[in-house]
């Protein structure tokens, strides 16, 4: 196994001698001292980090051979006086109290050297770098028949990590960022506004992330509007920090005289990060950041970097920095990428799966890419041969299919018949379609709600805007609802029809249609309460609780998964609630106790009947505030009420779907680099692990994106935690032949929070 980490020389024995400078002038907070260190590094090349002295942030440390000669530095609206001291400190990486100071100092030194030795540019954060020139470039536009207005840049994200018994290390995560080659001015002045809105995500109610190429470098901002009738010189008066200017052009002439703008440049209105004030800037200095969902399939694949190419790009990154990437007064870095050993890495075995007709699928005896690929393909084959493991006896026998009138009748009938045939095959229950077509989707939803008992409905609608789905969901609130867009249906069917009619020899059209039928069928099966397959009930924890907060912190979700020896099938339950407190990702302790108690009480009978004795809590993202205390309080209450036994065990871990650390692992075979098998893990320390739930068995492109697990508060067995997370990640009912990245309850909370966020759009409007 190999990682994207490089270890600083001397390993655990790394030492650095520093001297202290005090900062005088006013009481500073840590952020202001950080900004001082940034200014110092930019102006002098000296790496410094904040040091707390006497409970105040009033000092910095630098490597002892550096001197700060300048005595006064402007920070925000203040002037900071720098006072030399005689204090010298000897920092040792083996000392826990010194570790973060050493890591921060080396990180600062590395960022300074990158600025000196490379031509990378940054955007928004100093630890993420972009190559100067795009590796994927298109120079002209032909009516946007192809995505020729988008350019791809390599993006490098740095983070530090202290590895137990190994030393200080730095990871480089390589990805791709897409920006338009055209400016906002180009799109609006040349009649391509709809193209701009499409790339910006305006059809999905997003504002659009822009890059402002301003006088102080590139900055992130967000699109508000384009002013067709305003130029820099006709903008009207604006307020600067210290004075009022006659117009925007006058502002630039005085504050940035070398900045290349013209009086008649058109204006766009934007908002900058962390500022609600709207600003007027030249529209020809704004470029659009393009997210992957706005790209066509071919271009979106350019972001898929396999381990071989990733290794080459990482090595080239470090080669740019030479033999002393931190500067010649700091230690060097090891030449090779770090390779974990048998003591801190391994692989969790795939579980045995049970399908219908008592068929069991065991994990492969030999663990390699070929056997794993066959195993995942066998999952789908077993499902289609023996059917679902569990089908509710009361499952609906009719499924409603609702289509807009512009989709031809044959396509509607054909799709509905294929879905029902597949469901009948997998459940052994005959299911019939009920097909209806409409002119107005709201009338169709209302008519269905009033004319039939709530059941399962597949609703196709035109992707006009996100409000459509909210309206349909609102009208059919008691129904099980599967939505799809008429565009996706027509596209899948047309490719199949062309292949069937001999207009296309590409068998891909047939495969795409079959995949489309499968994906929709599996989603419908889950809504019908079916379980395609299950793992053996041999988890280390009887219950798994996932806690998550939506992207904009407007909802919180609790998902409970219960499965222990003696249970035929797992049972899951969710609770989604509006997040009404003013905190962001942190959940108010009172609300968390209230909602967790409600969820557990709703399942009290099952918990007591099955004698649940343990629970693993996965906090999606960073544990905030008093959340563990809230959970512990509920556990103690339930013990006193004999709902939980006296020896009930509850372990709490942070479950990071994404992390600033961005550590990757892969297998190394000589000069060849390939994805690890599913279940591979790497222990950073006794409390932190990287787990690949996806891998070589199902990934055809790119490098597996791992989950980071951090043990918190309780003395949990980390290997037991990883095993349960990996095992419940195998319940990929939406696509059985593909490994699932998230645990089953985490996937459910993720989907439901996204659904609630989509519904929230109506309130925004």
N, C-alpha and C positions, 0 to 999 in steps of 0.2 A: 504494500500500500504506500502511496505517496500523496503529499498534500501540496497546496499552494502556499505553504509557509516556508520562510527561510529563517534560520536561527542565527542570532548575533554571536560572534566568536566569544570564546571563554565560557559559554553555556551558563550553568548555575553559579560559576565563580566570577561572573562579570562584576566589575567594580568601576566606580567613577568618583573622582574627587571634585567637589564643587565649592564655589564661594558664594556668599550671599550679598545681595544689594537690597537696601531698603528703599521704599517708595514713599515720598512725603508730598503733602499738598492738600489732601482731603481724605475722608474715609472712603476706601475703595471696596467694591465687592469683587468676587472672584472673576466675573465676566469682564470687568474693566481691567483687571490685572492680566487676564488672558489677551485682551486687545492690546495692552501695552507690549506683551511678549510678541504679538504678531507684528506690530509696528517696528519693534526693535529688530526682529529677524529680517523684515523687509528692507530696512534702512542700512543695517550693519552686517547681516549674515550671522549674528550671534544667536544661538539657541538658548532660550531662557524659559523657565516654567514657574508658575506661582508657588509660593510657600506660605503656609499659615503660621503666623507667629503671635502668640498670646491671644488666640481666638480671633485674630484679625488678618485679613488678606492685605498685607502691607510690604511683602518682600518677594523677591525672585531669586532663583539660583541659576548660575551658569557654570560651565566647565571651568576649572580653576585657571586655565591658561588664557581664557578670554578676559578682555577688559571692556567696560562700558565707559567710553570717554565723554560722550555727550551727556550733559547733566539735566536737560529739560526736554520733556516729550509731551506733546498735546495728546490727550486721551479724552474723547467726547468733547465736552465744553470746558474741560479742566486742563491744567498744566501739571504734569507729574515731575517732581524733583527726584533724581536718582542719587542716592547716597551710598558710597562704598563702605563696607564694613570689613572687619578682620576675621569674620566668622568663616571657617573652612569646615566642610562636612565630608566624611568618607562614606559613600553609599555602597551598600552591598546587595546584590540581587537575592542572596540567600536570606536577607532580613526582610520579613513580610512588610514592615513599616516603610522600607525603602523602595519596594518593587514598583509602585505606581509612579513615584518620582523619576526613577530611572527610565521607565517605559515612556513617560511623557517627554523627558528630555531628549531621548533618542528619536522619538517621533517628530519633535520640533526640528531637530537637526536634519532628519531625513527630508522633511517638507522643504526646508531651506535649500538643501542640495538639489532637489528636483527643480526648484525654481531657477537655480544657477546653471545647471548642467543640461537642461532639456528645454524644448520649446512648447511644452504642454501648456494648456490653458485650463482654468478652473471655472466652476459655475456653482455658486451657492454655498459650497463647503470647501475648505482648503485640502481635504484628504481625498477628493475625487478629481482625477485629471483626465483631460481629453487630448488626443493627438491633434496637432495643429491642422493637418490636412485629412480630409475624409478618405477612407479606403474604398468606399463605394460612392462613386460620384457620377452625376448626370448634369450635363451642362446646358441643356435646352429643353423646351417644352413643346410638344406637338398635340395641342388640344387635350392634353391629359389622358390620352388613350392608354398611355403607360405611366407608371409612377416615376416620371423623369424629373420631378421637382423635389425629390427627397434625396438626402445624402446621409451616409452612415459613417459615424466616427467611432473609433475604439475608445473605450472608457475604462480607466483603471481606478479601482477603489482600494485604499490602503487601510489596514487596521493592525493594531498591535495585540499580541497575545502572549501571556506568560505560561509556559508549559511546565507542569510539575516534573522536576528532576532533569529538565532539558535546557531551560533558559528562556530568554526573551526572544520572541519571534515576530515576524511581520508577514502578513498575508497580502497578496495582490489578487484582487478579483477582477477578471477581465469580462467586459460585456460590450454591448453596442448601443449607442444612442443615435437616434435619427432626428435630423433637423431639415427644414425646407431650405432649398437653395434660393428660393424667392422670398422677398420681403413682404410684409403686410401691405405695403404700398403697391407692390406688383400685383398681388391678388385682387385688390379692390379697384385699382385704376384701370386694369386690363380686362375687367368683366369676369373674373374667376372667383367671385365671392362665395358661391356655393361650394367650390372645391376647398376653399379655406375653412369654411364651417365644417365640412365633412372631416377634414384632417384634424381640426381642433376639437372634435367631439361635441360640437354644439347640438347635434341631433340627439345626443345622449345627455343633454342638459349640462355639459361641462363648459367652462369658460375658455379654455385653451391656454396652455403654458407657452410663454414666449421667452426668447433670449434677446435682451436689449444690449446691443453692441455700443455701449456708451463711453463717455470720456474717461470713466474710471475702470474700464474693462467690461467684461460680460456680466450681466445680472439677470436673475430670473424675475419675471413679472407675469401678470395675467391679463389677458385681453378683455377690455370692456366694450370699446366701440371704435369705429373708424370715422373720422370727420372729413366728409367730402368737401365741405365748404370752409375749412379752416387750414391756414398755413402757419408756419412758425411766426411770421411777421404780423399776421392778422388774428392771432390767437386771443388778443386782449391781455390785460395786465395779470401778472401772477406774483405770488408772494414767495420770496426766497427765504433763507434762514435769517438773514439780517436786514433785508431791504426788499422793496417792491420793484418789479421790473415791468417795463412798458409792454413787453410781449416775450414769448418763449425764445425768439431769436436773440433778443437783447440779453436774456439770461445766459444763453450759451456763449455769446460773444464776450461777456465779462467773466464768467466762472470757468470757462473752458475755451480760451481763444484759439487753441490749435485744433479743436474738434471740427471735422469737415461737415458742416451743415450749410444749407442755403436758405435764404429768406422765404422762398416759395415752396419749401418742402412741406408735404401734407402731414397732418397730425393724427395720431392715434391716442386714445385714452386707455391707460393701463393702471393696474394696482401692483405695487411691489410687495415682496414677501414681508410679512410682519407689519404691514402698514395699510390701514383701511382708506387712506387718502388717495383720491384719483389724481393721476399725473398726466400731463400732456408731453409726449415725446415724438420725435420724427418717425413716421411710419416706415421710412426706408432704412431704419436702423433696427427693425424688429424682425426676428425670424421665429418660426413656429417650431416648438418641440413636438415631434410626432410620436405618439404612443403606438405600441405594437398592434393594438386592435384596429388601428386605422390603416395598417399596411395590407397590401395584398399578400397572398400566401407565400409567393416566391420570395418577396423581399423580407417578410417576417422571419424566414428561415435563416437569414444572414446573422441573426442573433444567436443561433445555435452553434456554440463553439465546443467542439469535442475535446477530450483530455489531451490528445496529441498536439493540436493547434494551441490549446490553452497553455500548455507547458512551454511551447516555443515563444509565445507572446510574453509570458511572464519572464522567461530568461532574457529576452531582448530588452524588456523594461529595466531589469537590474543591470544589464550590460551598459546601458546608457549612463549609468551613475558611476561606472568605473570601480576601482579597487576600494575606494573609501566612500561608500554611499551615504555615510553620516558626516563626512568631513574627516580630515586627517588627524583630528584630535580625539576621535572616538574609535571604538573597536570596529573591525571589519565585519563582514557577514559571510557565513558559510557558502561555499560555491553551489552545493547541491540543495535541492528542495528537501524538506524534512520528510523522513519516512518513519512512521510509527513502528513500534516493535510488537511482539506477541503479548507483552505485558499491558499495553494500553490500546489495543485494537483487537478486532475479531469480527465474527459474523453470526447473527442470530438465525437459527434455522427457520425455514418456512413451516407453517403449521399444516396438519392434515385437514382437508376440507370435506364436508359432507354435503351431498346433493340428494335429489329425489331418488326413490327406490333404494334407499340405504347405500347408495354408491359413495365410496370414499376415495378421495384423491390424495395420495401420500406425496410428500416432498421428494424430489429426485435423490437417488442414492449418491450419485456423484454431483458435486456442485461446480458447475461451469456455465459459461454463457449459453452453450447449446442446450444443455439439459434444462436450464431455467426458462429459456425461450419456449421449449416444448411444453414445460409444465404450465406456463400461462396460457398457451394455446389450448392445452387439454382442459383448462377450466371452462372455456366456452363450449368445447365439444361435450364435456360431461353434462353441462347444463342443458344443451339441446337434445342429448340422448335420453337423459333421465328426468329432466324437468326440475322445477324449483324444490328446494328442501321443505319449504313450508308455504302452504296456500290457505288463507282463511276460508273456512267453510261457507261463510256468508259473502264471499267475493261477488261483486256485480257481474251479471251475465250480459249486460248491455253497456256499450261505450258510445257516447255521443261525439260526433265529429262535426264541428261548425266551421264553414269555409266562407270567404267572400265570394260573391257571384262571378267575379272575373276569372277565377280558377275554373277550368273546364270540368265538366261532370265526370269524365273518365278518370282524370287525375285524382279527383276527390274520392271516387269509389275505389280506385286501385290502391291508394294509400291506406284507406280505412280497412280494406279487406286484408292487406298484407299485415297490418298491425294486429288485427284480431286473429289472423291465422297463427302469428307468432306467439301471441298470448295463450291461445288454445294449446299450442304445442308445448309450452313451458309450464302451464298450470294443469293440464289435463281437464280443463273446464271449457265447455263450448261458449265462446263469447261472440256476440253479434254486434255489428255497427249500426248506429242510427245516425243518418247523415242529414244535415240541414245546411242551407246556404243563405246568405244574407246580403242586403244592400248596405245596411248600417249596423256596425258591430254592437253598438249600444242597444239597439232594438233587439238584436239577436240574443244578447245576454239577458235582457229583461224578459223576453218571451220564454226563454228556456227556464229561467228562475221560477216563472209563474205557472208553467205548463207541465213540469215534470218534477218527480221527487229527486232530491239531491243525489248525485252519483258521480261517475267519472266522465269528464268532458275533455276532449282535445280541441282547443280553440285556435284556429289559424287567423291571423290578422295582419294587416299591412303595417309595416314598421314606420309609422308616421312620426311618433314620438313616444316617450316612455309613459306618458299619461294613459295611453291606450290600455296598457296592462293593468294599471291601477283601477281603471274604470271596470274592466272585465272582472277583476278579482273582487271588487266591491259588490258588483251585481250578483256574483256567484260565490259569495263568501262561505256558503255551506257545502259547496261542491269540491271534489278533488279535481284540480285544474292543471292540465298540461298545456302550456302555450307553445306555439311555434309561429314563425313568420311565414307569410305566403311566399316571400322571396326565397327562403331556404328550401321550402317544399318544392317550388317550381324549379329551382336550380338543380336539386338532387334528381327530380324526376326527368328533367330534360336531358341530363347526361346519360341516364339509364335508357331513355327512349331512343336517343341517337345511336347508342350501342346496339340495342335490340333491333332497330330498323336498318342497321347496316350503314348508317351515315358516318359512324365512327368505329374504327377498328380497335380503339383503345379500351381494353378491358377494365380500365380504371373507373369508367362510368358505371359499370355494373357493381364494382366493389364499393364505390361511394354510395350508391343507392342502398345496397345491403347494409352498410354501416349506418346509414341514416335511419333505416327501419329498426336496426338493433338498438341504437342509442335511444330512440323514442320509446321503444317497447320496454327497455329496462327501466326508464324513468317512470313509465306508467305502472309497471309491476310494483315498484316501491310504493307508489301512491295507493295501490290496491291492497297494500299490507303484506305482499309476498316477500319471502326471503329466498333469493336464488340459491344460496349456499351458506353454510356456517362453518366456523372453526370448532375445534374441540373445546368444551368449556373447562379449560385447564389454565386459566389466567391466575396470576399472582394476586390480583385484586378482584374482589367480587363486583365492585362498582367502579366506573370511571366517570368523572365529572369534568366537563370542559366549560370554562368560563371565558367569554369573549365580549369585546366591545366593538361596535361597528366603526367603519372608517372615519366618520365624522363625529363619533362619540355621542350619537343620538339614541342608540339602542344598546342594551346589553342582552346577552344570551347565556342561558344555562342549559347544557345538554347532559343528560344522565343516561349511562349505558350500564345495564345490569345483566350479568351472565356468570354463573358459577356452576360448579358440579352439581348435578341433579336437575338442572334446567334444560328442557328440550330445545328452547330457542332463546336468544337474547331478547331483552325488552328495553326499549329506549323511550325517553320522554324529554320534551323540550319546554322551555319557558322563555319567551321573548318579551321584553318590557321596554317602554320608553325610558331613556336615561335623562331624568329631569334635573339632576344636580348640575352645578356649574363646573364641576371638575371635567377634565378631558378624558384620558384613558382610565384614570383611577375611578374605582367604583365606591360610592359612599357606603361605609360600613353598615349603617342602619338598613339601607335598601338591600344590600347583599344578603344580610341575615334574613330579612323578610321574604325575599324571593326564593332563597335556597330552602328555607323552612317550608314554603308553599309547595315547591317542587317535590321535596322529600315526603311531605304529608300526603300528597296526591298518590304516592306510590307506597304508602305505609304498609298496606296489607301484604304486598309482594315482598317488601324488605323483611318484614317479620316472619312471613311464612317460610321464606327460603333461608332465613338466618344469615343475612348479609353481615360479614365480619370485617370488611376492609373497603377502603375507597382511595383511589388515586385521583387527585385533583390536578388538572392541567390548566394552568392560567395562560391563555393564548397571549403572547407578548410578555411585557415586563410586569412582574408583580408590583402592584402599587399600594402604598399606604398600609392600611389596617385590614386588608382582605383576608389574610390567613387567620387573623384574630377572630374575624366574623365567622369563618368556617369552623374554627375550633370551638367557638361558643355554641354553635348549633349542634356540633357533635356531642358536646358535654350535656346539652339539654336533652338530646335524644337518648343518651345513655341513662340519664336519670329517669326518663319516661319508659325505659326498657324497650324502646324501638330499636336501639343499637345495643349489643351486648357490652358488658363492662370492659372487655378486652378489645373493643373495636379499634382498628388502626386506620389512621388517615394520614397520607403522605401528600405533600404539596410540591409541585415542580413548575418552573417556568417552561413553557412550550412555545418556542420561537419558530413560527413559519418562515419568518425572514429576520435577518440579524445584521447589524452593522459589521459584525466580525467577518461575514462572507467567507467562511472557510469551506474549501472543497477537498474531497478525497477521490482518488482513483487508483487503479491497479497499475503496477509498473512491471513490465516483462522485457528486460533488456532495454532497448531504445523505444519500445512500443508502449504507449499509454492507452488504457481502455477504462471504461466505467467499471466500478466495483459491482459485485453482485448485490441484489436487494438484501437488506439486513446488515450490511457492513457498518461498523461503527468505529469511532476513534475517541478515546477519553483524553480531554485536554487536561483535566485534573480530577481529583476525587469527586468533585461535585458537578462537573460539566462534561457533556458528551455531544458528539456530532453523529447523527444517525442517517444513513441513506435508506429511505423506505422505497425509493425507486432505484433502478440500476440497469446493468447490462442485459437482464432478462427481457426487458420491454422497451428500453430506450434505443431509438434508432439514430437520434441526433443529439448533439449537445452533451453537456456534463450534468450528472445528477445534482439536483438542488437539495441539500440535506435539511433536516430538522435539528435545531439546537435545543438540548435539554439541560436545564440548570436546576440542581437539587436545592430546595429551600426549606429551612426551619426544622425538618424532621430527618432522622438518620435513615433515610430510605436506601434500600439496596438498588443502586443505579442500574445494574444489569437486569434486575427484575422489572424496573420501570421501562427500560428500553424494550424488553421482550414483550411486555403488554402493549406498548405503543405500536410496535411493529406488527404484532398479531392482529390487533384491531384495525390496522391500516390495510389488511388483506381483504376487508369486506367492501370491495369496490363493486357494488351492485350496479353502478351506472355503466361500467365497462369491464366485464370480468376478465378479459384477456390482457389487461394492462394493470401494472402496479399502481396503487393509489398512494399519493404523497401524505395525505392526512389520515388520522384515525377516523373511524366511522362517526363518532359523535362530533369531532371537530369539523368534519365535512358537512354534517347537518347544520351546525351553527353557522358555518361560513355561508352556506346557501341561503339559509333563512334570513340572515342579516342583510345579505345582498338584496333579497326579495323585499324586505322592509324598506331598505334605502330607495329602491325603485318606486315603492308606493309613496314615499315621502315627497316625491317630486311634485305631486299635486298640491301639497300644502305650500311648497316653495312658490309655485306659480300663483 
